[in-house]
Amino acid sequence: MEKTERRRRRAFVSTGDCVACGCCVKVCPLGAIAVVKGIAARVDEGRCVGCGKCAKECPATVIEIREVGA
Protein backbone atom coordinates (compact mmCIF):
# COMPACT_ATOMS: atom_id res chain seq x y z
CA MET A 1 0.00 0.00 0.00
CA GLU A 2 1.32 3.43 -0.97
CA LYS A 3 1.73 6.03 1.73
CA THR A 4 0.43 9.46 0.68
CA GLU A 5 1.74 12.69 2.11
CA ARG A 6 -0.82 15.17 3.36
CA ARG A 7 -0.14 18.68 2.19
CA ARG A 8 -1.38 21.95 3.61
CA ARG A 9 -0.98 25.63 2.92
CA ARG A 10 0.99 28.07 5.05
CA ALA A 11 2.03 31.72 4.90
CA PHE A 12 5.70 32.64 4.55
CA VAL A 13 7.05 36.15 5.18
CA SER A 14 10.14 37.52 3.46
CA THR A 15 11.36 39.02 6.73
CA GLY A 16 14.17 41.04 5.16
CA ASP A 17 11.64 43.01 3.12
CA CYS A 18 8.84 43.23 5.72
CA VAL A 19 8.03 46.80 6.82
CA ALA A 20 6.40 45.64 10.10
CA CYS A 21 3.21 47.62 9.46
CA GLY A 22 0.99 45.06 11.20
CA CYS A 23 -1.66 44.86 8.47
CA CYS A 24 -1.29 41.08 8.34
CA VAL A 25 -1.71 40.81 12.10
CA LYS A 26 -5.01 42.68 11.97
CA VAL A 27 -6.60 40.43 9.32
CA CYS A 28 -5.39 37.01 10.49
CA PRO A 29 -8.49 35.20 11.81
CA LEU A 30 -6.43 32.82 13.96
CA GLY A 31 -3.85 35.19 15.39
CA ALA A 32 -1.09 33.27 13.65
CA ILE A 33 1.02 36.32 12.80
CA ALA A 34 2.87 38.70 15.09
CA VAL A 35 5.27 41.55 14.46
CA VAL A 36 8.40 40.69 16.41
CA LYS A 37 10.45 43.48 18.04
CA GLY A 38 8.95 46.00 15.59
CA ILE A 39 11.16 44.58 12.86
CA ALA A 40 9.23 41.94 10.90
CA ALA A 41 6.17 39.73 10.90
CA ARG A 42 6.55 36.11 11.95
CA VAL A 43 4.10 33.28 11.26
CA ASP A 44 3.22 30.68 13.91
CA GLU A 45 3.36 27.48 11.84
CA GLY A 46 1.10 25.60 14.20
CA ARG A 47 -1.73 28.12 13.94
CA CYS A 48 -1.53 29.21 10.29
CA VAL A 49 -4.04 27.52 7.95
CA GLY A 50 -2.89 29.30 4.80
CA CYS A 51 -6.13 31.20 4.19
CA GLY A 52 -4.25 33.95 2.32
CA LYS A 53 -5.87 36.96 3.99
CA CYS A 54 -2.50 38.23 5.19
CA ALA A 55 -0.93 37.99 1.74
CA LYS A 56 -3.81 39.92 0.17
CA GLU A 57 -3.57 42.68 2.79
CA CYS A 58 0.22 43.10 2.83
CA PRO A 59 1.12 46.47 1.25
CA ALA A 60 4.74 45.39 0.78
CA THR A 61 3.70 42.11 -0.93
CA VAL A 62 6.22 40.11 1.10
CA ILE A 63 3.86 37.30 2.20
CA GLU A 64 3.23 34.29 0.03
CA ILE A 65 1.14 31.19 0.56
CA ARG A 66 2.85 27.88 -0.20
CA GLU A 67 1.95 24.24 0.09
CA VAL A 68 4.00 22.32 2.62
CA GLY A 69 4.14 18.67 3.68
CA ALA A 70 2.28 17.85 6.85
KATABEL-V936401 format. One record per pair of residues at least 24 apart in sequence whose ideal C-beta (glycine too) atoms are under 8 Angstrom apart, sorted by the first residue. I is the first residue (numbers start at 1). J is the second residue. If there is no record, write none. Layout:
[[I:J] [I:J]]
This chain:
[[5:69] [5:70] [6:69] [6:70] [7:67] [7:68] [7:69] [7:70] [8:49] [8:50] [8:67] [8:68] [8:70] [9:49] [9:50] [9:51] [9:52] [9:65] [9:66] [9:67] [9:68] [10:43] [10:45] [10:48] [10:49] [10:50] [10:65] [10:66] [10:67] [10:68] [11:43] [11:48] [11:50] [11:52] [11:54] [11:55] [11:63] [11:64] [11:65] [12:43] [12:63] [12:64] [12:65] [12:66] [13:40] [13:41] [13:42] [13:43] [13:62] [13:63] [14:62] [14:63] [14:64] [15:39] [15:40] [15:41] [15:42] [15:62] [16:40] [17:60] [17:62] [18:60] [18:62] [19:59] [19:60] [19:62] [21:59] [21:60] [23:54] [23:57] [23:58] [23:59] [24:54] [24:55] [24:57] [24:58] [24:63] [26:57] [27:53] [27:54] [27:56] [27:57] [28:53] [28:54] [29:53]]
